[in-house]
Amino acid sequence: MSSQQSTQTMKPATAAKKLGVYLPATPAEFQEGVVSRAELNELQANPPQWLRELRENGPHPRPVVAARLGVSIAGLARGGVTDPLTTEQIEALKQERPEWLEKERATQAEVRKEAARIKNLKQEKQDKDA
């Protein structure tokens, strides 16, 4: 008996998330079909023009917006940002430096600092136990 490998496929929403793009901004044929693992790998390795354009100019999904602003997704929501933003809008926010953005960036910096501290403590404990 030979085992036949079935092709892994995913919904367009999953593929868009993995590609870091906002699904409603993708072409209709991408939104309406299914994406195989091989197709996803090809899109990542050799992005077509529409994908390069979306990654560069947006609109960007919340995780990308949050990363580009240096805040958490929850921080975006607290700041009232619930819609996808374009690169231009993100840059405008960076220039304006609204109070909520500064506060959320400081919060995010504290979270990262605490995570690094905990990681170091765990590493020291592992080194001590070894």
N, CA, C and O atoms as a GROMACS GRO file, in nm:
protein
  520
    1MET      N    1   0.083  -0.117   0.000
    1MET     CA    2   0.000   0.000   0.000
    1MET      C    3   0.088   0.125   0.000
    1MET      O    4   0.183   0.134   0.078
    2SER      N    5   0.058   0.218  -0.085
    2SER     CA    6   0.135   0.342  -0.087
    2SER      C    7   0.052   0.452  -0.023
    2SER      O    8  -0.068   0.465  -0.048
    3SER      N    9   0.118   0.530   0.060
    3SER     CA   10   0.046   0.641   0.123
    3SER      C   11   0.057   0.762   0.032
    3SER      O   12   0.166   0.802  -0.009
    4GLN      N   13  -0.058   0.820   0.004
    4GLN     CA   14  -0.060   0.935  -0.084
    4GLN      C   15  -0.075   1.061   0.000
    4GLN      O   16  -0.166   1.071   0.083
    5GLN      N   17   0.014   1.155  -0.021
    5GLN     CA   18   0.012   1.279   0.056
    5GLN      C   19  -0.098   1.369   0.001
    5GLN      O   20  -0.101   1.399  -0.118
    6SER      N   21  -0.189   1.411   0.090
    6SER     CA   22  -0.294   1.502   0.046
    6SER      C   23  -0.239   1.645   0.054
    6SER      O   24  -0.155   1.677   0.138
    7THR      N   25  -0.289   1.728  -0.033
    7THR     CA   26  -0.244   1.866  -0.037
    7THR      C   27  -0.310   1.945   0.074
    7THR      O   28  -0.432   1.946   0.086
    8GLN      N   29  -0.228   2.010   0.154
    8GLN     CA   30  -0.281   2.094   0.262
    8GLN      C   31  -0.332   2.223   0.202
    8GLN      O   32  -0.263   2.288   0.122
    9THR      N   33  -0.453   2.261   0.240
    9THR     CA   34  -0.507   2.388   0.194
    9THR      C   35  -0.554   2.469   0.313
    9THR      O   36  -0.574   2.415   0.422
   10MET      N   37  -0.570   2.597   0.291
   10MET     CA   38  -0.619   2.684   0.398
   10MET      C   39  -0.716   2.785   0.339
   10MET      O   40  -0.718   2.811   0.219
   11LYS      N   41  -0.796   2.840   0.426
   11LYS     CA   42  -0.890   2.944   0.386
   11LYS      C   43  -0.812   3.070   0.351
   11LYS      O   44  -0.701   3.090   0.400
   12PRO      N   45  -0.869   3.154   0.266
   12PRO     CA   46  -0.802   3.279   0.232
   12PRO      C   47  -0.768   3.366   0.354
   12PRO      O   48  -0.664   3.431   0.357
   13ALA      N   49  -0.856   3.366   0.455
   13ALA     CA   50  -0.831   3.447   0.574
   13ALA      C   51  -0.704   3.400   0.645
   13ALA      O   52  -0.625   3.482   0.692
   14THR      N   53  -0.683   3.270   0.652
   14THR     CA   54  -0.563   3.214   0.716
   14THR      C   55  -0.439   3.251   0.635
   14THR      O   56  -0.337   3.291   0.690
   15ALA      N   57  -0.450   3.237   0.503
   15ALA     CA   58  -0.336   3.270   0.416
   15ALA      C   59  -0.302   3.419   0.427
   15ALA      O   60  -0.185   3.456   0.434
   16ALA      N   61  -0.405   3.504   0.429
   16ALA     CA   62  -0.382   3.648   0.440
   16ALA      C   63  -0.312   3.680   0.572
   16ALA      O   64  -0.221   3.763   0.576
   17LYS      N   65  -0.354   3.615   0.679
   17LYS     CA   66  -0.292   3.636   0.810
   17LYS      C   67  -0.145   3.596   0.806
   17LYS      O   68  -0.059   3.667   0.858
   18LYS      N   69  -0.116   3.480   0.745
   18LYS     CA   70   0.022   3.433   0.735
   18LYS      C   71   0.107   3.525   0.648
   18LYS      O   72   0.227   3.539   0.669
   19LEU      N   73   0.043   3.589   0.548
   19LEU     CA   74   0.115   3.680   0.460
   19LEU      C   75   0.124   3.821   0.518
   19LEU      O   76   0.198   3.906   0.467
   20GLY      N   77   0.048   3.847   0.626
   20GLY     CA   78   0.050   3.978   0.690
   20GLY      C   79  -0.022   4.085   0.612
   20GLY      O   80   0.018   4.201   0.613
   21VAL      N   81  -0.130   4.046   0.542
   21VAL     CA   82  -0.207   4.143   0.463
   21VAL      C   83  -0.353   4.142   0.507
   21VAL      O   84  -0.401   4.047   0.568
   22TYR      N   85  -0.422   4.249   0.474
   22TYR     CA   86  -0.563   4.268   0.507
   22TYR      C   87  -0.647   4.201   0.398
   22TYR      O   88  -0.645   4.244   0.283
   23LEU      N   89  -0.720   4.096   0.435
   23LEU     CA   90  -0.794   4.014   0.338
   23LEU      C   91  -0.885   4.093   0.244
   23LEU      O   92  -0.879   4.070   0.123
   24PRO      N   93  -0.969   4.186   0.293
   24PRO     CA   94  -1.057   4.258   0.199
   24PRO      C   95  -0.983   4.340   0.093
   24PRO      O   96  -1.042   4.379  -0.008
   25ALA      N   97  -0.854   4.366   0.114
   25ALA     CA   98  -0.777   4.442   0.016
   25ALA      C   99  -0.711   4.352  -0.089
   25ALA      O  100  -0.653   4.402  -0.185
   26THR      N  101  -0.720   4.221  -0.070
   26THR     CA  102  -0.660   4.128  -0.166
   26THR      C  103  -0.748   4.112  -0.289
   26THR      O  104  -0.867   4.144  -0.283
   27PRO      N  105  -0.694   4.063  -0.401
   27PRO     CA  106  -0.775   4.042  -0.521
   27PRO      C  107  -0.888   3.941  -0.497
   27PRO      O  108  -0.876   3.852  -0.412
   28ALA      N  109  -0.995   3.955  -0.570
   28ALA     CA  110  -1.114   3.870  -0.555
   28ALA      C  111  -1.079   3.722  -0.570
   28ALA      O  112  -1.130   3.639  -0.495
   29GLU      N  113  -0.992   3.687  -0.667
   29GLU     CA  114  -0.959   3.546  -0.687
   29GLU      C  115  -0.887   3.487  -0.565
   29GLU      O  116  -0.900   3.367  -0.538
   30PHE      N  117  -0.812   3.569  -0.493
   30PHE     CA  118  -0.747   3.522  -0.370
   30PHE      C  119  -0.852   3.502  -0.261
   30PHE      O  120  -0.847   3.402  -0.189
   31GLN      N  121  -0.944   3.595  -0.249
   31GLN     CA  122  -1.047   3.590  -0.144
   31GLN      C  123  -1.145   3.474  -0.164
   31GLN      O  124  -1.199   3.421  -0.066
   32GLU      N  125  -1.168   3.436  -0.288
   32GLU     CA  126  -1.272   3.338  -0.317
   32GLU      C  127  -1.220   3.194  -0.326
   32GLU      O  128  -1.300   3.101  -0.324
   33GLY      N  129  -1.091   3.176  -0.335
   33GLY     CA  130  -1.037   3.041  -0.351
   33GLY      C  131  -0.983   2.985  -0.222
   33GLY      O  132  -1.002   3.041  -0.114
   34VAL      N  133  -0.915   2.873  -0.234
   34VAL     CA  134  -0.839   2.817  -0.123
   34VAL      C  135  -0.693   2.824  -0.161
   34VAL      O  136  -0.659   2.828  -0.279
   35VAL      N  137  -0.607   2.827  -0.062
   35VAL     CA  138  -0.464   2.841  -0.087
   35VAL      C  139  -0.393   2.717  -0.035
   35VAL      O  140  -0.408   2.680   0.081
   36SER      N  141  -0.317   2.653  -0.122
   36SER     CA  142  -0.241   2.535  -0.079
   36SER      C  143  -0.113   2.580  -0.010
   36SER      O  144  -0.071   2.695  -0.024
   37ARG      N  145  -0.053   2.490   0.063
   37ARG     CA  146   0.074   2.520   0.130
   37ARG      C  147   0.179   2.560   0.027
   37ARG      O  148   0.257   2.652   0.050
   38ALA      N  149   0.181   2.491  -0.086
   38ALA     CA  150   0.277   2.522  -0.193
   38ALA      C  151   0.253   2.663  -0.248
   38ALA      O  152   0.348   2.737  -0.274
   39GLU      N  153   0.126   2.697  -0.267
   39GLU     CA  154   0.094   2.832  -0.318
   39GLU      C  155   0.135   2.939  -0.217
   39GLU      O  156   0.188   3.043  -0.256
   40LEU      N  157   0.112   2.914  -0.090
   40LEU     CA  158   0.152   3.009   0.014
   40LEU      C  159   0.304   3.027   0.013
   40LEU      O  160   0.354   3.139   0.019
   41ASN      N  161   0.376   2.916   0.004
   41ASN     CA  162   0.522   2.924   0.000
   41ASN      C  163   0.569   3.003  -0.121
   41ASN      O  164   0.664   3.081  -0.112
   42GLU      N  165   0.502   2.983  -0.234
   42GLU     CA  166   0.538   3.056  -0.356
   42GLU      C  167   0.508   3.206  -0.341
   42GLU      O  168   0.588   3.290  -0.383
   43LEU      N  169   0.394   3.238  -0.280
   43LEU     CA  170   0.360   3.379  -0.257
   43LEU      C  171   0.462   3.445  -0.165
   43LEU      O  172   0.496   3.561  -0.183
   44GLN      N  173   0.510   3.370  -0.065
   44GLN     CA  174   0.609   3.426   0.026
   44GLN      C  175   0.745   3.441  -0.042
   44GLN      O  176   0.816   3.540  -0.020
   45ALA      N  177   0.781   3.344  -0.123
   45ALA     CA  178   0.912   3.347  -0.189
   45ALA      C  179   0.917   3.447  -0.304
   45ALA      O  180   1.015   3.519  -0.321
   46ASN      N  181   0.811   3.450  -0.383
   46ASN     CA  182   0.804   3.539  -0.500
   46ASN      C  183   0.673   3.615  -0.500
   46ASN      O  184   0.582   3.583  -0.577
   47PRO      N  185   0.661   3.717  -0.413
   47PRO     CA  186   0.533   3.786  -0.404
   47PRO      C  187   0.496   3.858  -0.534
   47PRO      O  188   0.579   3.928  -0.592
   48PRO      N  189   0.370   3.840  -0.580
   48PRO     CA  190   0.326   3.912  -0.699
   48PRO      C  191   0.312   4.062  -0.667
   48PRO      O  192   0.320   4.103  -0.552
   49GLN      N  193   0.291   4.141  -0.769
   49GLN     CA  194   0.283   4.287  -0.753
   49GLN      C  195   0.178   4.328  -0.651
   49GLN      O  196   0.204   4.415  -0.568
   50TRP      N  197   0.059   4.268  -0.657
   50TRP     CA  198  -0.047   4.307  -0.563
   50TRP      C  199  -0.006   4.284  -0.418
   50TRP      O  200  -0.041   4.364  -0.331
   51LEU      N  201   0.068   4.176  -0.392
   51LEU     CA  202   0.111   4.146  -0.257
   51LEU      C  203   0.220   4.243  -0.212
   51LEU      O  204   0.218   4.291  -0.099
   52ARG      N  205   0.314   4.272  -0.299
   52ARG     CA  206   0.419   4.370  -0.267
   52ARG      C  207   0.357   4.506  -0.237
   52ARG      O  208   0.396   4.574  -0.142
   53GLU      N  209   0.259   4.545  -0.318
   53GLU     CA  210   0.191   4.674  -0.302
   53GLU      C  211   0.117   4.680  -0.167
   53GLU      O  212   0.126   4.780  -0.096
   54LEU      N  213   0.045   4.572  -0.133
   54LEU     CA  214  -0.028   4.568  -0.005
   54LEU      C  215   0.068   4.575   0.114
   54LEU      O  216   0.044   4.647   0.210
   55ARG      N  217   0.177   4.501   0.106
   55ARG     CA  218   0.273   4.501   0.216
   55ARG      C  219   0.339   4.637   0.233
   55ARG      O  220   0.370   4.679   0.344
   56GLU      N  221   0.360   4.705   0.121
   56GLU     CA  222   0.428   4.834   0.127
   56GLU      C  223   0.333   4.947   0.169
   56GLU      O  224   0.367   5.027   0.256
   57ASN      N  225   0.214   4.953   0.108
   57ASN     CA  226   0.125   5.067   0.127
   57ASN      C  227   0.000   5.040   0.209
   57ASN      O  228  -0.063   5.134   0.257
   58GLY      N  229  -0.037   4.913   0.226
   58GLY     CA  230  -0.157   4.880   0.301
   58GLY      C  231  -0.282   4.888   0.215
   58GLY      O  232  -0.271   4.900   0.093
   59PRO      N  233  -0.396   4.881   0.275
   59PRO     CA  234  -0.421   4.888   0.418
   59PRO      C  235  -0.366   4.765   0.490
   59PRO      O  236  -0.366   4.654   0.437
   60HIS      N  237  -0.320   4.790   0.613
   60HIS     CA  238  -0.256   4.686   0.692
   60HIS      C  239  -0.352   4.634   0.800
   60HIS      O  240  -0.430   4.711   0.856
   61PRO      N  241  -0.346   4.504   0.830
   61PRO     CA  242  -0.427   4.449   0.940
   61PRO      C  243  -0.373   4.498   1.074
   61PRO      O  244  -0.260   4.546   1.083
   62ARG      N  245  -0.455   4.484   1.177
   62ARG     CA  246  -0.418   4.535   1.311
   62ARG      C  247  -0.283   4.486   1.361
   62ARG      O  248  -0.208   4.568   1.415
   63PRO      N  249  -0.247   4.357   1.348
   63PRO     CA  250  -0.116   4.316   1.400
   63PRO      C  251   0.000   4.392   1.333
   63PRO      O  252   0.100   4.422   1.399
   64VAL      N  253  -0.013   4.420   1.205
   64VAL     CA  254   0.093   4.493   1.134
   64VAL      C  255   0.095   4.639   1.178
   64VAL      O  256   0.202   4.695   1.200
   65VAL      N  257  -0.024   4.699   1.193
   65VAL     CA  258  -0.032   4.838   1.239
   65VAL      C  259   0.030   4.850   1.378
   65VAL      O  260   0.108   4.940   1.404
   66ALA      N  261  -0.006   4.758   1.466
   66ALA     CA  262   0.047   4.760   1.602
   66ALA      C  263   0.199   4.748   1.602
   66ALA      O  264   0.268   4.822   1.672
   67ALA      N  265   0.251   4.655   1.523
   67ALA     CA  266   0.396   4.636   1.516
   67ALA      C  267   0.466   4.761   1.463
   67ALA      O  268   0.570   4.801   1.515
   68ARG      N  269   0.411   4.822   1.360
   68ARG     CA  270   0.474   4.940   1.301
   68ARG      C  271   0.469   5.061   1.396
   68ARG      O  272   0.556   5.148   1.391
   69LEU      N  273   0.367   5.064   1.482
   69LEU     CA  274   0.358   5.174   1.578
   69LEU      C  275   0.429   5.143   1.709
   69LEU      O  276   0.449   5.232   1.792
   70GLY      N  277   0.468   5.016   1.727
   70GLY     CA  278   0.539   4.978   1.849
   70GLY      C  279   0.448   4.965   1.970
   70GLY      O  280   0.488   4.993   2.083
   71VAL      N  281   0.324   4.923   1.945
   71VAL     CA  282   0.227   4.905   2.053
   71VAL      C  283   0.161   4.768   2.039
   71VAL      O  284   0.184   4.696   1.942
   72SER      N  285   0.080   4.732   2.139
   72SER     CA  286   0.006   4.606   2.131
   72SER      C  287  -0.124   4.627   2.055
   72SER      O  288  -0.166   4.740   2.032
   73ILE      N  289  -0.187   4.518   2.016
   73ILE     CA  290  -0.317   4.526   1.949
   73ILE      C  291  -0.420   4.586   2.045
   73ILE      O  292  -0.504   4.666   2.005
   74ALA      N  293  -0.413   4.547   2.172
   74ALA     CA  294  -0.503   4.604   2.272
   74ALA      C  295  -0.478   4.754   2.286
   74ALA      O  296  -0.571   4.832   2.306
   75GLY      N  297  -0.352   4.794   2.276
   75GLY     CA  298  -0.318   4.936   2.283
   75GLY      C  299  -0.379   5.015   2.169
   75GLY      O  300  -0.422   5.129   2.186
   76LEU      N  301  -0.383   4.952   2.051
   76LEU     CA  302  -0.450   5.017   1.937
   76LEU      C  303  -0.596   5.042   1.970
   76LEU      O  304  -0.649   5.151   1.946
   77ALA      N  305  -0.661   4.940   2.024
   77ALA     CA  306  -0.804   4.952   2.057
   77ALA      C  307  -0.825   5.060   2.162
   77ALA      O  308  -0.918   5.139   2.152
   78ARG      N  309  -0.738   5.063   2.264
   78ARG     CA  310  -0.750   5.166   2.367
   78ARG      C  311  -0.732   5.305   2.307
   78ARG      O  312  -0.791   5.402   2.354
   79GLY      N  313  -0.650   5.314   2.202
   79GLY     CA  314  -0.628   5.441   2.134
   79GLY      C  315  -0.736   5.475   2.034
   79GLY      O  316  -0.733   5.582   1.972
   80GLY      N  317  -0.834   5.385   2.018
   80GLY     CA  318  -0.944   5.412   1.927
   80GLY      C  319  -0.917   5.372   1.783
   80GLY      O  320  -0.996   5.405   1.694
   81VAL      N  321  -0.809   5.301   1.758
   81VAL     CA  322  -0.777   5.257   1.622
   81VAL      C  323  -0.834   5.117   1.604
   81VAL      O  324  -0.781   5.020   1.656
   82THR      N  325  -0.943   5.108   1.530
   82THR     CA  326  -1.007   4.978   1.509
   82THR      C  327  -1.008   4.938   1.362
   82THR      O  328  -1.030   4.821   1.329
   83ASP      N  329  -0.983   5.033   1.273
   83ASP     CA  330  -0.983   5.005   1.130
   83ASP      C  331  -0.840   4.982   1.080
   83ASP      O  332  -0.744   5.027   1.142
   84PRO      N  333  -0.828   4.912   0.967
   84PRO     CA  334  -0.695   4.897   0.907
   84PRO      C  335  -0.643   5.034   0.866
   84PRO      O  336  -0.720   5.123   0.830
   85LEU      N  337  -0.512   5.050   0.871
   85LEU     CA  338  -0.451   5.177   0.832
   85LEU      C  339  -0.354   5.156   0.717
   85LEU      O  340  -0.296   5.048   0.702
   86THR      N  341  -0.337   5.259   0.637
   86THR     CA  342  -0.238   5.255   0.530
   86THR      C  343  -0.102   5.296   0.588
   86THR      O  344  -0.095   5.348   0.700
   87THR      N  345   0.002   5.273   0.514
   87THR     CA  346   0.136   5.314   0.557
   87THR      C  347   0.139   5.464   0.580
   87THR      O  348   0.200   5.511   0.676
   88GLU      N  349   0.073   5.539   0.493
   88GLU     CA  350   0.068   5.685   0.505
   88GLU      C  351   0.002   5.727   0.637
   88GLU      O  352   0.050   5.818   0.704
   89GLN      N  353  -0.107   5.661   0.673
   89GLN     CA  354  -0.177   5.693   0.798
   89GLN      C  355  -0.090   5.656   0.919
   89GLN      O  356  -0.089   5.729   1.019
   90ILE      N  357  -0.020   5.545   0.911
   90ILE     CA  358   0.069   5.504   1.020
   90ILE      C  359   0.179   5.607   1.038
   90ILE      O  360   0.210   5.647   1.151
   91GLU      N  361   0.239   5.650   0.928
   91GLU     CA  362   0.346   5.750   0.935
   91GLU      C  363   0.294   5.882   0.991
   91GLU      O  364   0.364   5.950   1.066
   92ALA      N  365   0.171   5.919   0.954
   92ALA     CA  366   0.110   6.042   1.006
   92ALA      C  367   0.094   6.033   1.158
   92ALA      O  368   0.121   6.128   1.230
   93LEU      N  369   0.049   5.916   1.206
   93LEU     CA  370   0.036   5.897   1.351
   93LEU      C  371   0.171   5.908   1.421
   93LEU      O  372   0.181   5.967   1.529
   94LYS      N  373   0.273   5.852   1.359
   94LYS     CA  374   0.407   5.860   1.418
   94LYS      C  375   0.454   6.005   1.427
   94LYS      O  376   0.519   6.045   1.524
   95GLN      N  377   0.419   6.084   1.326
   95GLN     CA  378   0.458   6.225   1.325
   95GLN      C  379   0.379   6.306   1.427
   95GLN      O  380   0.434   6.393   1.496
   96GLU      N  381   0.248   6.278   1.437
   96GLU     CA  382   0.160   6.351   1.529
   96GLU      C  383   0.191   6.320   1.675
   96GLU      O  384   0.179   6.406   1.762
   97ARG      N  385   0.231   6.195   1.700
   97ARG     CA  386   0.263   6.148   1.834
   97ARG      C  387   0.152   6.181   1.934
   97ARG      O  388   0.176   6.252   2.032
   98PRO      N  389   0.030   6.130   1.910
   98PRO     CA  390  -0.078   6.158   2.005
   98PRO      C  391  -0.046   6.099   2.142
   98PRO      O  392   0.034   6.006   2.154
   99GLU      N  393  -0.108   6.154   2.244
   99GLU     CA  394  -0.081   6.113   2.382
   99GLU      C  395  -0.102   5.963   2.403
   99GLU      O  396  -0.021   5.898   2.469
  100TRP      N  397  -0.210   5.908   2.345
  100TRP     CA  398  -0.236   5.766   2.363
  100TRP      C  399  -0.125   5.680   2.306
  100TRP      O  400  -0.090   5.577   2.363
  101LEU      N  401  -0.067   5.723   2.193
  101LEU     CA  402   0.040   5.646   2.130
  101LEU      C  403   0.165   5.647   2.218
  101LEU      O  404   0.229   5.543   2.236
  102GLU      N  405   0.200   5.762   2.271
  102GLU     CA  406   0.317   5.770   2.359
  102GLU      C  407   0.298   5.682   2.482
  102GLU      O  408   0.390   5.612   2.525
  103LYS      N  409   0.177   5.686   2.539
  103LYS     CA  410   0.147   5.606   2.658
  103LYS      C  411   0.156   5.457   2.627
  103LYS      O  412   0.215   5.380   2.703
  104GLU      N  413   0.098   5.416   2.513
  104GLU     CA  414   0.100   5.274   2.476
  104GLU      C  415   0.240   5.227   2.441
  104GLU      O  416   0.275   5.112   2.471
  105ARG      N  417   0.321   5.312   2.380
  105ARG     CA  418   0.460   5.274   2.351
  105ARG      C  419   0.537   5.254   2.481
  105ARG      O  420   0.617   5.160   2.492
  106ALA      N  421   0.513   5.341   2.580
  106ALA     CA  422   0.580   5.326   2.709
  106ALA      C  423   0.535   5.197   2.777
  106ALA      O  424   0.616   5.126   2.836
  107THR      N  425   0.406   5.168   2.769
  107THR     CA  426   0.354   5.044   2.827
  107THR      C  427   0.418   4.923   2.760
  107THR      O  428   0.459   4.829   2.827
  108GLN      N  429   0.426   4.926   2.628
  108GLN     CA  430   0.485   4.815   2.553
  108GLN      C  431   0.633   4.798   2.589
  108GLN      O  432   0.681   4.685   2.599
  109ALA      N  433   0.703   4.908   2.608
  109ALA     CA  434   0.844   4.901   2.646
  109ALA      C  435   0.859   4.835   2.783
  109ALA      O  436   0.950   4.755   2.804
  110GLU      N  437   0.769   4.868   2.876
  110GLU     CA  438   0.771   4.806   3.009
  110GLU      C  439   0.743   4.656   3.000
  110GLU      O  440   0.808   4.576   3.068
  111VAL      N  441   0.648   4.619   2.916
  111VAL     CA  442   0.613   4.477   2.899
  111VAL      C  443   0.734   4.400   2.846
  111VAL      O  444   0.765   4.292   2.894
  112ARG      N  445   0.802   4.456   2.747
  112ARG     CA  446   0.920   4.391   2.690
  112ARG      C  447   1.032   4.379   2.793
  112ARG      O  448   1.100   4.276   2.802
  113LYS      N  449   1.050   4.486   2.871
  113LYS     CA  450   1.154   4.488   2.974
  113LYS      C  451   1.125   4.379   3.078
  113LYS      O  452   1.216   4.307   3.119
  114GLU      N  453   1.001   4.367   3.120
  114GLU     CA  454   0.963   4.265   3.218
  114GLU      C  455   0.980   4.125   3.161
  114GLU      O  456   1.027   4.035   3.230
  115ALA      N  457   0.942   4.106   3.034
  115ALA     CA  458   0.959   3.975   2.970
  115ALA      C  459   1.107   3.936   2.964
  115ALA      O  460   1.141   3.820   2.986
  116ALA      N  461   1.193   4.032   2.934
  116ALA     CA  462   1.336   4.005   2.929
  116ALA      C  463   1.389   3.970   3.068
  116ALA      O  464   1.473   3.881   3.082
  117ARG      N  465   1.341   4.040   3.171
  117ARG     CA  466   1.383   4.013   3.308
  117ARG      C  467   1.345   3.870   3.349
  117ARG      O  468   1.425   3.798   3.408
  118ILE      N  469   1.222   3.830   3.317
  118ILE     CA  470   1.175   3.696   3.351
  118ILE      C  471   1.255   3.590   3.275
  118ILE      O  472   1.290   3.486   3.330
  119LYS      N  473   1.283   3.617   3.149
  119LYS     CA  474   1.362   3.524   3.069
  119LYS      C  475   1.501   3.506   3.129
  119LYS      O  476   1.552   3.394   3.136
  120ASN      N  477   1.561   3.615   3.172
  120ASN     CA  478   1.694   3.607   3.235
  120ASN      C  479   1.689   3.529   3.364
  120ASN      O  480   1.779   3.449   3.392
  121LEU      N  481   1.584   3.551   3.445
  121LEU     CA  482   1.571   3.476   3.570
  121LEU      C  483   1.560   3.326   3.543
  121LEU      O  484   1.623   3.245   3.611
  122LYS      N  485   1.478   3.289   3.444
  122LYS     CA  486   1.462   3.148   3.409
  122LYS      C  487   1.594   3.089   3.362
  122LYS      O  488   1.628   2.977   3.398
  123GLN      N  489   1.668   3.165   3.281
  123GLN     CA  490   1.796   3.117   3.230
  123GLN      C  491   1.896   3.098   3.344
  123GLN      O  492   1.969   2.998   3.348
  124GLU      N  493   1.898   3.194   3.437
  124GLU     CA  494   1.988   3.181   3.552
  124GLU      C  495   1.953   3.059   3.636
  124GLU      O  496   2.042   2.989   3.684
  125LYS      N  497   1.824   3.032   3.653
  125LYS     CA  498   1.779   2.916   3.730
  125LYS      C  499   1.820   2.788   3.658
  125LYS      O  500   1.866   2.693   3.722
  126GLN      N  501   1.804   2.784   3.526
  126GLN     CA  502   1.845   2.665   3.448
  126GLN      C  503   1.995   2.643   3.460
  126GLN      O  504   2.041   2.530   3.479
  127ASP      N  505   2.072   2.751   3.450
  127ASP     CA  506   2.218   2.741   3.459
  127ASP      C  507   2.260   2.691   3.597
  127ASP      O  508   2.353   2.611   3.610
  128LYS      N  509   2.191   2.740   3.699
  128LYS     CA  510   2.221   2.701   3.836
  128LYS      C  511   2.187   2.554   3.859
  128LYS      O  512   2.263   2.482   3.925
  129ASP      N  513   2.073   2.508   3.804
  129ASP     CA  514   2.032   2.369   3.820
  129ASP      C  515   2.118   2.271   3.740
  129ASP      O  516   2.125   2.153   3.774
  130ALA      N  517   2.181   2.319   3.637
  130ALA     CA  518   2.259   2.231   3.549
  130ALA      C  519   2.394   2.198   3.601
  130ALA      O  520   2.469   2.125   3.537
   0.00000   0.00000   0.00000
